[in-house]
Amino acid sequence: MTTMSRERLRRALVGGAVTASFALWAGAAGADMAAAQKWVDNEFQPSTLTKDQQMKEMEWFIKAAEPFRGMSIKVVSETIPTHEYESKTLTKAFEEITGIKVTHDLIQEGDVIEKLQTQWQSGENIYGAYINDSDLIGTHMRYGFVVPLTDWMTGEGKDVTLPTLDIDDFIGKSFTTGPDGKLYQLPDQQFANLYWFRYDWFQRADLKKKFKDKYGYELGVPVNWSAYEDIAEFFSNDVKEIDGTVVYGHNDYGKKAPDLGWRFTDAWLSMAGQGDKGIPNGKPVDEWGIRVDGCTPVGASVSRGGGTNSPAAKYALTKYMDWLRKYAPPGALGMDFYQYLPFLAKGNVAQQIFWYTAFTATMVEPGPTVNADGTPKWRMAPSPHGPYWEEGMKLGYQDAGSWTLMKSTPVDRRKAAWLFAQFTVSKTVDAKKSHVGLTFIRDSTVRHASFTDRAPKLGGLVEFYRSPARVSWTPTGTNVPDYPKLAQLWWQNIGEAVAGEVSVDRAMDNLAREMDRVMERIARSGAQKECGPKLNEERDEAYWYAQPGEPKPKLANEKPKGETVDYDKLIQAWREGRAK
């Protein structure tokens, strides 16, 4: 088809003048544009683009995909609502519009990492692209198995890189950028790990009075862990029952399983105050306790200048274990991540310090924690911090599942997969996808009028993502040289402490020591070259405690007075663009 014919066809379709006879005349390209128009009109609304702008993006996809028409590719991600939408709906739309068939497999997060490892170790192409956590950024940029997207978009992949991709619009681009300044992954979905609480209970005058009479300050969103602990004690042991239902002041899980590792590597230590100042991650010591010199990891143990077994880290594990045993629902100690999730929806938990906003979509469905008008009885708010935390540190974890391309994938298949990846995050699609999964990746999307309208039913999610506060919630950073090898050490060692097999001190000392051993093995292999580990010689811990920053010496008072903030005033500050 000539360029003039294609332009006439586009104009006719955008104007809505499609007839059966015209579609027959137009041939295959016309069917593409007709499909694009159908999806734009019937599915991809709302959008931050006008329909004309959406159709221009779709026209670009159709043209860029022509060399790959008829190709079948496979991509993979973990299973959450956002990815289910991509797997069931966006693959169908993409195939109808571009002629490229995509199978989007949904598997458990651990299995995604296993597939990644298999592909980079074997050199065989298993998937054309992966959506994996940006937590692996340090792994990816050191081993050289993945394609640096900065190079790809200006080199081999330039002809298939969307002109309107707008990298600066992605709120998590710093999470997927290496120390070399290159973008290694493209965010596809994001969700933060925030504080969750029963707003309706916290507003009750009788409970507010009772709490203040006992603790001397207002019942509200806890700013520090002291207040969180007081609130947990209050609801579990003083309130005990609301409207005939036994209630608990805390919710968590403790089963010795891989997901116990996420519970801690997802920034639990940084919430307590372990780590140095710095956004997105502490430097030179990050929230895992790994110290770096430039891009070189030099140790996790305090004796090497790290913080994994520092007083702040041991305090973090101690508080987790205390609260789990004292204030969580019966059986929590033996639950895994998936078993503990339903408790909030049952309506018998007052607060939860560690709650992934990825589950917002399920928590706004009709049930005990949702009002008749669809507004939630709960709210989300910033996570409280422990006594070792200082202004300028990260305050919590944010997951950023991100598209990742492997060098072992043939270039033509890599290009086709890259087209699908960009389609799923394009401005044409992103607002609708965000309404489905509520996992924002674009600033333009979260500020769209449709989310202003929906915000009252989302419990503070929109306000959080529009606020300056969002930058303090970040994923695992570049200090971690091999996420798969190091992450598994966490649940194994912490699980022993939770089960009562070893003390907190022994568990964290063992964890730090084993992390150093893994990094020593990586160093001997030479696989990570100039940014690979090179451990510091061990020194007396007192030397490191005397240095500025992390590791910090043990505090004389690990429970300062509780401090809370009024939720409605907090939200107003966010709306006015203030972090506090």
N, C-alpha and C positions, 0 to 999 in steps of 0.2 A: 504494500500500500504506500502511496506517495505521502510526503510530508503534508502537502496541501489537503489530501483526503483525510488524513488522520486529524488535522486541526478542525476541519469541517465537522467530522464526526464528534470530536470532543465538545465543540460548541453546541451541537444539536442535543447531545446527551445531557450536558449541564443545564441546558434550557428546558429539559424534560420532553423534548420532541422525539421520542423513540417510538417507532412503529414496527410491526412485525416484518414488513417488506424491507424497511431500511436496515433492520438488524441482519436479515439474510444477505443483503448487498454488502454490508460492512465486513462480513467474514469474521475470522478469529479475533482480530484486534477489537472489532466492535463488540464482540461478546465480552471481552475483558472490561471495556469501559462500561458496558451495561451492567456487568457484575459489580464493578466499583460503585456505580451510581446506586445500585440496590443496597449495597452494604452501608454506604454513607448515609442514605436516607433512612434505612430501617434499623441499623444497628449502631453505627458510630456517632451517636448523639447522646449527650452533649459533646461538644468539642471546643477546644480553645481556638480553632480555626473556623472560618466561614466555610460553607459548603463548596464554594468555588476554590478556596485554598486547599480543602481536602481533596478535591478532584485533581488538582494539579499535582499533589503528592502521589496520588494513585496513578496518574499518568506517568510519572517518573518511574514508579515501581514496575509498571507494565513494560516500559521501554528497557529498563535495566535488566529485567528478568528474561528478555527474549532469548539470549543464548542458552538459557537453562530450562526452557520450557519442556515439560515432559519428564524432568529429572525428579527422582524420589530421594529425599534426605531424611535423616533422623536427628532429633535433638532431645535433650533430657533435662529434667529439673526435679526438685523435690515436690511433694504434694501439698499445696496450699490452694485456697480458692483462686488466687490470681493465676496460678499456673494451670489450674483446671480450665479456666476460661480460655487461656491460650491454647491448651491442648484440644478442647472440644469445639471452640468457636473460631478462634483466629486462624487455626490451620485450614479450616474449611474456607474462610474468606480469602486467605492468601492463595490457596490453590485455584479458586474460581477467578481471582483477579489476575494472577501471574502465570498459572499453568504449572507451578512447582508444587509437588505433593510433599507435605511435611508430616512425619509421624513424630509427635511430641510425647515421649514417654514420661510417666510420672512414677517416681520411685522414692524411697526414703532417702533422707539427706546423706546418711552414711554410705548408702549404696552409690550415690552420685560421686562422692569422693573416691570410692573404690574403682568405679569405672574410669574416672580421670587418671588415677594412678596406673591402671592397667594399660590405658592408651599411651601414656607418656613413657612407661617402662618397655612396652612391646614395640612401639612405633607403628602399630596397626590402627587404622581408623575405625573407631567404634561409633562415635557420634560426630556429626558435622559441627555441632556447637553444644556447649554446656552452659546451663545456668547454675553456677555454684557460688557459694558465699564469697564475698570480697575478703573474708577472713584469710583466704589463701593468697592474698596479694604478695606477702613476703616470700611465699613458696614459689609463686609463678615468676616473679621478677628475678629470682636467683637461679633457678634451674634452667631457664631458657626453653622450656617446652611449649610455652604459649606464645601467641603472636602479639607483640606490643601493638595495640590498636592505633596509637599515634603514628607509627611507621606504616601500618596497613592502610590507614585512611588516606595517606598522602602518597602511597606507593602502589603495591599490587592491587589493593582494594579500592583505589580511588574511583574507578569507573562504576563501582557498586556501592558507593557511600552517599547516602541521602543528603542533598544540598541543604535541606531544612532540618537536619538532625539536631542542630543547636546544642552542642555539648555543654555550653555554659548554663543551660536551663536545667541540667541534672543536678539535683541538690546533693547527691552523693559522689560527685566526680572526685573529690579529694580522697575518698575511701579507696578508689581503684587506681590511684596514681602512685607510681613508685618514687623512690628517692631520686631517680634520674629525671623526674618530671614527665615521664611518659605514662599515658593512660593504658592500662593493661586489660581492663574489663569495662563493660558498659552496663550500668545499673538497669535492672529490669523491674525490681520491686524492692521496697524498703519498709521496715517496720521497727519501731523502737521498743525498748524494754522499760516500761513506765510503772509508776505507782497507780494502783486501782483501789477505789474505796466506795462504800455505800454512802453516797451523798445524802440520801434521804434520812439515814440514821444519824449522820453527823449534824444534820440540821435540827434534830429534835431538841426542844428546849430542856426537857427533863434530863436527857443524856448529857447535854452540854453543861448544865449546872452540876450534875453529879461528877462529871470529869474534872471540872475546874475546882470544885470543892476538895477533891482528893489530890490533884497534881499542881494546882496553883497557876495553871495557864489554860488557854482556850483549846477545846477540841477542834481540830482542823487538820489540814494537810500537813503531815510531819515534814519538817525541814531537815531534821537530823534523826539518827538511829535511836537516840534516847527517846524521842517522842514516839517513834514507831513502836518501840518496845512498851512504852506506857500505854499506848492505845491498844496494843495486842493484849496486854494484861487486863485492861479495863473491860474489854468486850468478852474475853474468855472467862474471867474470874469474878467480875462485878456485875456486868449486865446478864451474861449467861443465856438469857432467853428473850426473844422479841416476837410478839404476836404468836406465841405458842411454839416457836421453833428454837431449838438450841442453836446458839451462834458461837462462832469462833473468831478470834482476833487476828488470825494469820492463816495463810495457806501456802503449802510448799510440798516438795516430794523428796524422798531420800533413798530410793532403791539403788543398789550398786549396779549400775548399767551405764552404757555409753552416754545417755542423755544427762546423767549426773555431771558429766564433764562440761556440757554446755552451760549447766547451771552456774558453773564457776568461771569458765573461760569467757562467758558472755558478760564480762566486766564486773563480776561480784567483788573482786578485790579492789577495783578502782572506786566502787561505790563506798567501800569502807575507808578509802584514802590511800591505798597502796599505789605507788607510781609517782612519776614526776609531772610537773605542769606541762601542758602542751595539747593542742588540738590539731588533728584528730586523735593523736596518741601521745602519751608522755615521752619526753626525750631528756636524758638518755635512757631512762628506765620506763618501760611501758607497763600496762595493766596486768600483763602476765608475770611481770617481775624480771623481764629480760633486759639487760643493759646492752646498748650498742655504742660503738665508737665509729661515728660516721654511719656507714651501712653495715658494719661488721658486728655481729653479736659476740659479746665478750663474757657472758655469764648470767645465770639465773640465781645462784646462791648468793647470800649476803657476803660470804667470804670472797666472792669475785666481783662484788659491787652491784649484785642484782637484788631483787626484792621478793622473790617467790616464797621465801621462808622468813620474811621480815616480821616484826611485831604487828604491823598493819595487816599483813596477810593472815597471820595466825588469829588475830582478833576477828577477821572476817569469817573464817571457818568456825570459830567458837560461837559467834552470834547465830550463824545459820543453824548450828546443831541445837543450841539452847531454844531458839524460837520454834524449831520443828517439833521438839519434844514437849514444850510447855503450852503452845498456843494453837497448833494446827489441828485439823479434824483427826479423829481416830483412824489409824491405819496409814497416815501420811508417810511414816517412816519407810513403809514397804511399797509405796507407790512410785511409778515412773512418771515421766513427763506427761504421757498421754492419759494415764489414769487419773491424774490430779486435776486436769483441765476442767471437767464438768462441775466441780464444786462451786465455782463462782456463779454459774447459771442457776444453781439450785436455790440461791438466795440465803445461805446460812453463813457466809463469811463477810466480815466487816471490812477487811482491807487485805491487800496483797502487795508486797514490796516489789515483786518481780513478775511483771505481766507483759506479754508480747502483744503489741497492738495489732498484729496479724489476725488476732481472733476477734477484733471489733465486729466484723460482719456477722459472726455467730452470736455475739452478745447483744445485738440489737433486734434479734428475733423475738416474737411474743413469748413471754414467760414470766417467772417470779421477779425478775430484776428489770422489767420494762413496764412503764406506765401504760394505761389504756390509750393515751394519745400518741404512743410510739416513742416518747422520750424516755431515756434510761433513768433508772433509779440510782445508778452508779456514775462515777466520773473517773477520768484518768488525770494524772498530775505528774509533775517532776518527781523523780525518785529522791528519797531522803539520802543524806550522806553520813558516813561514819566520822568519828572524831579525828581521824588522820587526814581527812580530805581538806584541800586548800583551794581557794579561788584560783581559777585558771586551769584546773585539772578537768579531764572528762568526767562526766557524772553518771554515765550509764552506757548501755550497749544499744547499737542499732544494726540490725541485719540488713545487708544489701546484696540480695541475690543478683548476680551479674552475668551477662553473656561473656563467654570466654571461648576464644578460637585456639585450636591446637595446630602446631606446625606440622604434625603428622597427618592432618587432613588434607587431601589433594586440593589444589587451589580452586578448581572449578566447583567442588562441593563446598569448600569454605566460603566461596563467594555467594552461592545459593543460600547457605545457612545464614550468612551475614545479612542478606536481604530480608530473610524472615525475622531475624533478631531486630533489625531496625523497624520493620513493620509493626512488631509488638510494642515498641516504645515510641512510635511516631506520634506527632501531635494530632494526626487524624484519629488515632485509636486511643491515645493514653487517657483522656478524661473518662471515657466510657469504661475502660479497663479499671481505672481507679475507683469508679463507683461500684464496680463488682467486688474487687478485692480489698479496697481501702488501704493499699500499700503504695503511697505516693513516691514518685521519683522525679517529677518535674515541678519546679516552682510555679510555672504558668498554670499548671493543672490545679494545684492546691489553692491557688488564688482565684480560680474561676468562680463565677457567680453561682453556678449550680451547687458548689460546696458551701458557699455562704448560706444558701437556702437550706441545705441539709445539715449544717453544723449542729443545730440544737438536738438532733437525734443521734449524734455520734460521740457524746460524752467528753468533749474536749480535744478530740483527735485533730480536727481542722485547726483549732486555735494553736495547738502545740506546733504543728507543722508550718504555721504562718509566723511563729514567734522566733525571735533571735535565740531562744533557749535551745532550739533543735540542734545546734552545732555541737553541743556538749554531749550528745549521745552518738557514739561512733563504734564501728566494728573493730575487730582485731586488726592491728596495723602491721607495718612492714618489719618490725623488730623480730617477728616470729619467722624463723628461717624454713621450717618444715612443719606446717600445720598438722597434716595427718599423723606424723610420727610423734609429735609433742602432745597433741590434744589427747591421745589415748592414755597418756600417763596420768592425767588429771582425775578421771573417774576411778581409776584403779587405786590410786593412793588416797584420795579423799574418801572413797567408798570404805576403805579400811577404818578410817577414823569414825565415820558415821555409824558403822557397824560395831564400834567399840573394840576393834581388834588392836588398834594402836592409839596413842595420844595425839592430840592436835599438833603438838610440837614435832613429834616423830613423823607424822604424815606429811607435813609441809617441808620438813628437812629432807625426807626421802624424795619428795616430788622435785625439789630444787636440784638435788644431787643427780637424780635420773635425767632431768632436763639437760644438765651440764654434760652428762655422759653421751646423750644422743647428739648434742652439738659437737662434742669431741669427735665422734665417729664421722659426722658430716665434714668436719674440718679435715680429717685424715683422707677422706675420699677425694677431696679437691673438686667435687662436682659443682660447687657454687662459686668458685673462682674468687674474685676480689671482694665480693660481699658475703662470702661464707663465714662461718664462725671462726674465731681465733680467741680462745678463752684467756682471760686474765689469770695470772698466778694467784693462788689463794693467799689471803692475808688475814690477820686477826680482824674479827668483825668490828671491833671497837674503832679501827681505822676508818671504816666506811661510815659508821654512825656519826663520826666526827665531821664528815664531809657535808656540804650543802645538799639538800634534796633527798631523794630516795637512795638507799634505805634509811628510814627515819627510826630513831630509837623509841623504845616503848614509852608511852605516855603514862604519867602518874595517875591521871584520871581519864578512864576510857568511857565514862558516862557523864558528860556534862548535862546541864539542865535541858529538858526537852524544849523544843521550839516548834511552833506550828504557824501556818499562815491561812488566812481566810481564802477559800477556794474562789469565790466570786471576785475578790479583789485581785487575785492572781490572774484570772482570766482577763479581767479588764486591763491589766498591765500588758499582757500578751497582745491584746487587740490594739493597744496603743504603741506596739512595737518595742516594748521594754522587756528585757529578759526576766526581770524579777517582778 
